[in-house]
Structure formats: structure tokens, C-alpha cells
């Protein structure tokens, strides 16, 4: 099976996406399902869809004075969960 000329570029883009923790896994699933050669052929044959842009909204939290009682309560809750015995079945 002859691979298209863009196969190497497509593979490297997918590789960089996976290593960078990319969100869109369509190409990776094509490789897992169809295999390397057939998956790359299918990916390069379909037109590339643009990635959806994420709109980032910066929200500022109101300044609150730290409450020692709340911090102690939250710390005790976390320690209680972490100290419970975990059974492996």
C-alpha cells in the first residue's frame, strides 16, 4: 500500500498532538482502529476540519481573608479520606 506524500507530516502532527495532550483524538482513533498504514491513508484522504476555538474567560475571584477554621476543616476532610483503608478486590 502506497502512502500519500502527506503521511509523514500527518503522523508527526498526530504525534505532537498526543505528546502535547491535545483534545481532538479523531486521528489517533483512526490509527488504533485501522492500523498505521490504512489509518494514515484515511486521515490524509479526508479534508482537515478546523479545531474549534476555545474562548477563554478570565474571571477574578473576590479577595477573601483566609479563615483558619475553614482551612482546618477542609484539611481534616482530606486527611480523613486519605487515611481510610482501601481494599483491593
N, CA, C and O of each residue as an XYZ file, in Angstrom:
356
protein
N       0.845     -1.174      0.000
C       0.000      0.000      0.000
C       0.893      1.241      0.000
O       1.737      1.414      0.879
N       0.696      2.074     -0.973
C       1.478      3.298     -1.084
C       0.805      4.394     -0.250
O      -0.397      4.633     -0.363
N       1.596      5.040      0.573
C       1.070      6.107      1.420
C       1.136      7.444      0.696
O       2.034      7.657     -0.118
N       0.219      8.334      0.972
C       0.276      9.665      0.360
C       1.511     10.437      0.822
O       2.146     10.075      1.812
N       1.834     11.482      0.110
C       3.011     12.282      0.445
C       2.873     12.973      1.801
O       3.874     13.224      2.471
N       1.650     13.280      2.206
C       1.430     13.983      3.470
C       1.417     13.039      4.674
O       1.189     13.492      5.795
N       1.652     11.762      4.477
C       1.535     10.786      5.556
C       2.517     11.067      6.686
O       2.157     10.976      7.860
N       3.743     11.404      6.342
C       4.748     11.674      7.372
C       4.371     12.923      8.156
O       4.475     12.939      9.382
N       3.933     13.970      7.457
C       3.539     15.205      8.140
C       2.320     14.967      9.026
O       2.238     15.501     10.132
N       1.377     14.170      8.540
C       0.182     13.862      9.315
C       0.539     13.070     10.557
O       0.032     13.345     11.644
N       1.415     12.082     10.393
C       1.851     11.280     11.532
C       2.552     12.147     12.574
O       2.270     12.029     13.766
N       3.451     13.005     12.141
C       4.177     13.859     13.082
C       3.240     14.844     13.785
O       3.435     15.156     14.959
N       2.219     15.336     13.065
C       1.240     16.233     13.695
C       0.440     15.487     14.759
O       0.195     16.020     15.841
N       0.037     14.264     14.455
C      -0.683     13.456     15.440
C       0.197     13.125     16.644
O      -0.257     13.146     17.788
N       1.445     12.823     16.367
C       2.391     12.502     17.438
C       2.579     13.699     18.358
O       2.564     13.553     19.580
N       2.754     14.878     17.781
C       2.916     16.091     18.589
C       1.645     16.393     19.379
O       1.703     16.865     20.514
N       0.502     16.115     18.764
C      -0.770     16.358     19.441
C      -0.922     15.446     20.662
O      -1.359     15.894     21.722
N      -0.566     14.182     20.516
C      -0.685     13.249     21.625
C       0.304     13.596     22.724
O      -0.048     13.591     23.903
N       1.537     13.895     22.345
C       2.541     14.238     23.353
C       2.218     15.543     24.056
O       2.586     15.734     25.215
N       1.532     16.442     23.363
C       1.148     17.716     23.963
C      -0.177     17.666     24.697
O      -0.615     18.680     25.240
N      -0.828     16.510     24.727
C      -2.100     16.387     25.419
C      -3.253     17.021     24.676
O      -4.151     17.589     25.296
N      -3.243     16.932     23.343
C      -4.298     17.526     22.532
C      -5.669     16.932     22.811
O      -5.783     15.797     23.274
N      -6.699     17.703     22.527
C      -8.062     17.259     22.809
C      -8.642     16.409     21.703
O      -9.326     15.426     21.989
N      -8.399     16.743     20.467
C      -9.029     16.048     19.348
C      -8.277     14.749     19.077
O      -7.111     14.774     18.682
N      -8.940     13.620     19.287
C      -8.281     12.325     19.131
C      -8.811     11.541     17.940
O      -8.659     10.320     17.897
N      -9.428     12.210     16.975
C     -10.003     11.519     15.835
C      -8.934     10.787     15.037
O      -9.127      9.633     14.654
N      -7.833     11.435     14.790
C      -6.770     10.807     14.022
C      -6.145      9.645     14.755
O      -5.805      8.633     14.142
N      -5.989      9.775     16.065
C      -5.389      8.705     16.850
C      -6.303      7.488     16.855
O      -5.830      6.357     16.744
N      -7.609      7.711     16.983
C      -8.523      6.575     16.970
C      -8.549      5.899     15.605
O      -8.735      4.685     15.520
N      -8.365      6.666     14.543
C      -8.292      6.055     13.211
C      -7.069      5.148     13.112
O      -7.139      4.069     12.524
N      -5.951      5.583     13.685
C      -4.752      4.744     13.672
C      -4.947      3.496     14.521
O      -4.506      2.413     14.137
N      -5.600      3.633     15.665
C      -5.815      2.479     16.524
C      -6.769      1.471     15.887
O      -6.567      0.262     16.008
N      -7.784      1.953     15.224
C      -8.792      1.057     14.657
C      -8.325      0.427     13.340
O      -8.466     -0.780     13.142
N      -7.773      1.245     12.445
C      -7.432      0.760     11.107
C      -5.981      0.325     10.969
O      -5.638     -0.354     10.001
N      -5.128      0.694     11.900
C      -3.711      0.408     11.766
C      -2.989      1.614     11.185
O      -3.616      2.577     10.743
N      -1.672      1.550     11.191
C      -0.858      2.706     10.797
C      -1.055      3.077      9.323
O      -1.391      4.220      9.016
N      -0.853      2.147      8.437
C      -0.886      2.473      7.004
C      -2.289      2.876      6.551
O      -2.457      3.920      5.921
N      -3.286      2.068      6.863
C      -4.655      2.373      6.430
C      -5.188      3.615      7.146
O      -5.895      4.426      6.548
N      -4.846      3.759      8.426
C      -5.296      4.927      9.179
C      -4.737      6.220      8.622
O      -5.467      7.203      8.495
N      -3.447      6.238      8.284
C      -2.851      7.442      7.691
C      -3.442      7.738      6.321
O      -3.627      8.899      5.956
N      -3.738      6.686      5.562
C      -4.355      6.895      4.253
C      -5.746      7.511      4.409
O      -6.118      8.399      3.642
N      -6.504      7.051      5.384
C      -7.842      7.593      5.608
C      -7.789      9.036      6.116
O      -8.586      9.878      5.703
N      -6.856      9.304      7.002
C      -6.754     10.656      7.572
C      -6.359     11.665      6.499
O      -6.917     12.760      6.434
N      -5.405     11.297      5.667
C      -4.963     12.242      4.640
C      -5.985     12.379      3.526
O      -5.979     13.386      2.817
N      -6.876     11.383      3.345
C      -7.890     11.460      2.297
C      -9.048     12.373      2.686
O      -9.679     12.976      1.818
N      -9.331     12.478      3.974
C     -10.430     13.333      4.420
C      -9.931     14.752      4.605
O      -8.802     14.952      5.053
N     -10.743     15.741      4.273
C     -10.315     17.129      4.468
C     -10.202     17.462      5.949
O     -10.988     16.996      6.774
N      -9.222     18.263      6.257
C      -8.985     18.639      7.658
C     -10.043     19.627      8.115
O     -10.319     20.621      7.443
N     -10.625     19.339      9.257
C     -11.601     20.269      9.824
C     -10.883     21.166     10.826
O     -10.035     20.692     11.582
N     -11.205     22.433     10.840
C     -10.534     23.329     11.770
C     -10.906     23.001     13.209
O     -12.049     22.648     13.500
N      -9.940     23.119     14.096
C     -10.189     22.867     15.508
C     -11.070     23.965     16.072
O     -10.879     25.140     15.758
N     -12.024     23.597     16.894
C     -12.866     24.639     17.488
C     -12.050     25.524     18.423
O     -11.226     25.044     19.203
N     -12.296     26.806     18.326
C     -11.561     27.747     19.174
C     -12.220     27.803     20.534
O     -13.444     27.851     20.652
N     -11.406     27.795     21.534
C     -11.912     27.917     22.887
C     -11.830     29.369     23.306
O     -10.786     30.013     23.198
N     -12.940     29.860     23.778
C     -12.934     31.224     24.278
C     -12.599     31.175     25.761
O     -13.305     30.558     26.559
N     -11.534     31.823     26.099
C     -11.138     31.834     27.497
C     -11.717     33.069     28.165
O     -11.610     34.189     27.666
N     -12.315     32.829     29.279
C     -12.869     33.928     30.042
C     -12.107     34.008     31.352
O     -12.066     33.054     32.129
N     -11.521     35.132     31.573
C     -10.795     35.339     32.808
C     -11.771     35.844     33.854
O     -12.422     36.874     33.679
N     -11.855     35.117     34.913
C     -12.720     35.556     35.998
C     -11.857     35.854     37.213
O     -10.945     35.099     37.549
N     -12.152     36.926     37.839
C     -11.401     37.294     39.030
C     -12.228     36.925     40.254
O     -13.419     37.223     40.338
N     -11.584     36.288     41.171
C     -12.247     35.913     42.409
C     -12.166     37.073     43.390
O     -11.170     37.797     43.412
N     -13.182     37.254     44.186
C     -13.117     38.320     45.169
C     -12.068     37.996     46.235
O     -11.871     36.837     46.599
N     -11.425     39.006     46.707
C     -10.404     38.826     47.734
C     -11.101     38.498     49.055
O     -11.936     39.260     49.542
N     -10.739     37.355     49.616
C     -11.339     36.910     50.866
C     -10.215     36.642     51.846
O      -9.202     36.033     51.503
N     -10.406     37.099     53.052
C      -9.405     36.844     54.090
C      -9.432     35.360     54.435
O     -10.512     34.782     54.557
N      -8.273     34.732     54.593
C      -8.247     33.305     54.912
C      -8.883     33.039     56.274
O      -8.635     33.756     57.243
N      -9.699     32.004     56.326
C     -10.381     31.622     57.559
C      -9.705     30.364     58.095
O      -9.829     29.298     57.491
N      -8.993     30.466     59.218
C      -8.278     29.297     59.748
C      -9.199     28.126     60.070
O      -8.802     26.972     59.909
N     -10.409     28.398     60.516
C     -11.328     27.307     60.846
C     -11.735     26.554     59.587
O     -11.821     25.326     59.605
N     -11.986     27.273     58.494
C     -12.342     26.631     57.238
C     -11.182     25.809     56.696
O     -11.376     24.692     56.216
N     -10.001     26.353     56.771
C      -8.814     25.636     56.289
C      -8.599     24.371     57.106
O      -8.293     23.321     56.540
N      -8.751     24.444     58.408
C      -8.602     23.276     59.268
C      -9.670     22.230     58.934
O      -9.367     21.038     58.868
N     -10.912     22.666     58.724
C     -11.984     21.747     58.396
C     -11.721     21.030     57.074
O     -11.893     19.815     56.982
N     -11.305     21.780     56.046
C     -11.004     21.169     54.752
C      -9.827     20.210     54.836
O      -9.849     19.143     54.222
N      -8.802     20.581     55.590
C      -7.640     19.706     55.761
C      -8.037     18.416     56.466
O      -7.573     17.340     56.090
N      -8.882     18.508     57.476
C      -9.335     17.301     58.174
C     -10.170     16.412     57.268
O     -10.079     15.187     57.346
N     -10.985     17.018     56.407
C     -11.776     16.224     55.474
C     -10.886     15.456     54.508
O     -11.122     14.276     54.245
N      -9.869     16.120     53.981
C      -8.949     15.465     53.042
C      -8.163     14.371     53.743
O      -7.990     13.283     53.193
N      -7.683     14.645     54.952
C      -6.917     13.646     55.686
C      -7.784     12.448     56.055
O      -7.299     11.317     56.075
N      -9.037     12.678     56.342
C      -9.951     11.580     56.681
C     -10.116     10.639     55.491
O     -10.084      9.418     55.646
N     -10.294     11.215     54.304
C     -10.467     10.390     53.102
C      -9.178      9.647     52.776
O      -9.214      8.473     52.409
N      -8.051     10.319     52.906
C      -6.771      9.705     52.535
C      -6.353      8.619     53.516
O      -5.628      7.703     53.130
N      -6.785      8.691     54.771
C      -6.338      7.723     55.760
C      -7.224      6.489     55.831
O      -6.897      5.536     56.539
N      -8.359      6.490     55.099
C      -9.217      5.313     55.098
C      -8.511      4.144     54.418
O      -7.734      4.324     53.481
N      -8.798      2.959     54.907
C      -8.181      1.761     54.357
C      -8.831      1.453     53.018
O     -10.057      1.423     52.909
N      -8.030      1.229     52.022
C      -8.520      0.905     50.691
C      -8.353     -0.599     50.473
O      -7.246     -1.127     50.585
N      -9.449     -1.280     50.162
C      -9.398     -2.719     49.908
C      -9.280     -2.964     48.406
O      -9.926     -2.291     47.603
N      -8.462     -3.915     48.046
C      -8.296     -4.279     46.654
C      -9.039     -5.593     46.423
O      -8.811     -6.580     47.123
N      -9.914     -5.589     45.448
C     -10.703     -6.784     45.153
C     -10.220     -7.456     43.918
O     -10.769     -8.482     43.517
